[in-house]
Amino acid sequence: MERISRRQQRIWTLQALFEIDFCAIDANEAIANLEEREADAINAPYTHRLIFLVYDNREKIDTQIELYSKEWRLERMPKVDLSIIRMAFAEMLYIDDVKDSIVINEAIELAKEFSTEKSSKFVNGVLGALSHSRNSVQGEEQ
């Protein structure tokens, strides 16, 4: 079996998160739909982990997004951008073995590929604000 890249797993996660939001379904249904479309997604534990991290912690993640998105209410954000940001926040807040810089870069690339022309800058700004805040707090703790 070929190893599935984290990038591919993030793309699948984005698709599932968008579907959860757009179709008002739960994480299990989104994963089942994803595995129907993409047979390899069955062997994508990072995808499953991220989907459930966002789904189970959505209120906390959304509160953090609103804190760092500077006057952008969640309702105003394009759904693709919001799904990308939610996924990135979940990685940054709940997964310790991935650097913020990698998460931010991946999110920017996803925004360039799947969203609007201006989305990558917006995504970068929101994620950069969270990362900067986290680094400032970690620096104070040392």
C-alpha positions in Angstrom: 0.0 0.0 0.0 1.3 3.4 -0.9 1.6 6.0 1.8 -0.9 8.8 1.5 0.7 12.3 1.9 -0.5 14.7 4.5 -1.2 17.2 1.7 -3.7 14.7 0.1 -5.2 14.0 3.6 -5.7 17.7 4.1 -7.5 18.0 0.8 -9.8 15.2 1.8 -10.3 16.8 5.2 -11.2 20.1 3.5 -13.7 18.4 1.3 -15.3 16.6 4.2 -15.4 19.8 6.4 -17.0 21.8 3.6 -19.6 19.1 3.2 -20.3 19.0 6.9 -20.9 22.8 6.9 -22.7 23.1 3.5 -24.9 20.0 3.9 -25.4 20.1 7.7 -24.2 16.5 8.1 -22.1 14.9 10.9 -18.5 13.8 10.8 -19.3 10.1 10.3 -21.5 10.7 7.3 -18.9 13.0 5.8 -16.2 10.4 6.2 -18.5 7.7 4.7 -19.2 10.0 1.7 -15.5 10.7 1.3 -14.6 7.0 1.4 -17.3 6.3 -1.2 -15.6 8.9 -3.5 -12.0 8.1 -2.6 -11.4 4.5 -1.7 -7.9 5.3 -0.4 -9.4 7.6 2.2 -10.2 4.5 4.3 -6.4 4.3 4.9 -6.1 8.0 5.8 -5.9 8.2 9.7 -4.7 11.9 9.6 -7.9 12.8 7.6 -10.1 11.0 10.1 -8.3 12.6 13.0 -8.6 16.1 11.6 -12.2 15.8 10.7 -13.2 14.7 14.2 -10.9 17.3 15.8 -12.7 20.1 14.0 -16.2 18.5 14.4 -15.8 17.8 18.1 -14.1 21.2 18.9 -16.0 23.4 16.5 -17.3 25.8 19.0 -13.9 26.4 20.6 -12.2 26.6 17.2 -14.8 29.1 15.9 -14.4 31.2 19.0 -10.7 31.4 18.3 -11.2 32.2 14.7 -13.5 35.1 15.5 -10.9 36.3 18.0 -8.1 36.4 15.3 -10.1 37.2 12.2 -10.4 40.9 13.0 -13.9 42.1 12.3 -14.8 39.2 10.0 -17.8 37.3 11.3 -17.9 33.6 10.4 -21.1 34.1 8.4 -19.2 36.5 6.1 -16.4 34.1 5.3 -16.5 32.0 2.2 -17.3 28.4 3.3 -14.1 27.1 1.7 -12.0 29.6 3.6 -13.7 28.8 6.8 -13.2 25.1 6.3 -9.5 25.7 5.6 -9.1 27.9 8.6 -10.9 25.5 10.9 -8.7 22.6 9.8 -5.6 24.7 10.3 -6.7 25.9 13.7 -7.4 22.3 14.7 -3.9 21.3 13.7 -2.3 24.3 15.4 -4.2 23.9 18.6 -4.5 20.2 19.1 -1.7 18.4 17.2 1.7 18.9 18.7 3.9 17.3 16.1 3.2 19.7 13.3 4.9 23.1 13.1 2.6 26.2 12.7 4.7 27.3 9.7 3.9 24.0 7.9 0.2 24.3 8.7 0.0 27.9 7.6 1.9 27.1 4.3 -0.4 24.2 3.5 -3.5 26.3 4.3 -2.3 29.0 2.0 -1.7 26.6 -0.8 -5.2 25.0 -0.3 -6.7 28.5 -0.4 -4.9 29.3 -3.6 -6.1 26.0 -5.2 -9.7 25.9 -4.0 -10.8 29.4 -3.1 -10.7 33.0 -4.4 -7.8 35.1 -5.5 -7.8 37.0 -2.2 -8.4 34.0 0.1 -4.7 33.0 0.5 -3.9 36.5 2.0 -6.9 36.3 4.4 -6.1 32.8 5.5 -2.5 33.8 6.0 -3.5 36.8 8.1 -5.8 34.8 10.4 -3.5 31.9 10.9 -0.5 34.2 11.3 -2.3 36.1 14.1 -3.0 32.8 16.0 0.6 31.6 15.5 2.1 34.9 16.6 -0.1 34.9 19.7 0.8 31.3 20.5 4.5 32.0 20.1 4.3 35.1 22.3 2.6 33.1 25.1 5.2 30.3 24.7 8.0 32.8 24.9 6.6 34.2 28.1 6.4 30.7 29.6 10.0 30.0 29.1 
